[in-house]
Amino acid sequence: MSSCRFYIADMDDRFVAKVRCAVAGCQTIEVVGNSGKGKAALAGIRQLKPDVVMTDIPLPELDGITL
């Protein structure tokens, strides 16, 4: 069974931890990375090539819509 690769772009570390915890037991979802800044998230997305990006709208440097 293949997994869906997620990247999380959110500056709230508690939210990121909750999402990671929520999907920890799920064999079909893998969180491959996260960042709290827009430009770093863009670099991570380009490098890791996730299937899904979960982003907050307000992010430093580059907002979630532009991302």
C-alpha positions as CSV (number, residue, x, y, z in Angstrom):
1,M,0.0,0.0,0.0
2,S,1.5,3.3,-1.0
3,S,1.4,6.3,1.3
4,C,0.3,9.9,0.6
5,R,3.2,12.2,1.3
6,F,2.2,15.4,3.2
7,Y,4.1,18.6,3.8
8,I,2.9,21.1,6.5
9,A,3.5,24.8,6.2
10,D,2.4,26.4,9.4
11,M,4.2,28.6,12.0
12,D,2.2,27.1,14.9
13,D,4.5,24.3,16.2
14,R,1.6,22.9,18.4
15,F,-0.6,22.5,15.3
16,V,2.1,20.7,13.4
17,A,2.7,18.4,16.3
18,K,-1.0,17.6,16.6
19,V,-1.2,16.8,12.9
20,R,1.9,14.6,13.1
21,C,0.4,12.8,16.1
22,A,-3.0,12.4,14.4
23,V,-1.5,10.6,11.4
24,A,1.3,8.8,13.2
25,G,-0.6,5.5,13.3
26,C,-1.9,5.9,9.7
27,Q,-0.1,3.7,7.2
28,T,-1.3,5.7,4.2
29,I,-0.2,9.1,5.3
30,E,3.5,10.2,5.8
31,V,4.5,13.7,6.9
32,V,7.7,14.2,4.9
33,G,8.4,17.7,6.2
34,N,7.3,21.0,7.6
35,S,8.3,24.6,7.9
36,G,7.0,27.7,9.6
37,K,8.2,30.2,7.0
38,G,7.0,30.5,3.4
39,K,10.3,30.5,1.6
40,A,11.6,27.6,3.5
41,A,8.4,25.7,2.9
42,L,8.7,26.4,-0.9
43,A,12.3,25.0,-0.8
44,G,11.1,21.9,1.1
45,I,8.3,21.3,-1.3
46,R,10.6,21.6,-4.3
47,Q,13.0,19.2,-2.7
48,L,10.7,16.6,-1.2
49,K,7.9,16.7,-3.8
50,P,5.0,15.8,-1.5
51,D,1.6,14.7,-2.8
52,V,-0.3,17.2,-0.5
53,V,0.7,20.5,1.0
54,M,-1.2,21.6,4.1
55,T,-0.6,25.3,4.6
56,D,-1.8,28.1,6.8
57,I,-2.6,31.4,5.0
58,P,-0.5,33.8,7.1
59,L,3.2,32.8,6.9
60,P,6.3,34.9,7.2
61,E,8.2,35.7,4.0
62,L,5.6,34.1,1.6
63,D,2.0,33.7,2.4
64,G,0.2,30.4,2.0
65,I,-1.9,31.4,-1.0
66,T,1.3,32.5,-2.9
67,L,3.0,29.3,-1.8
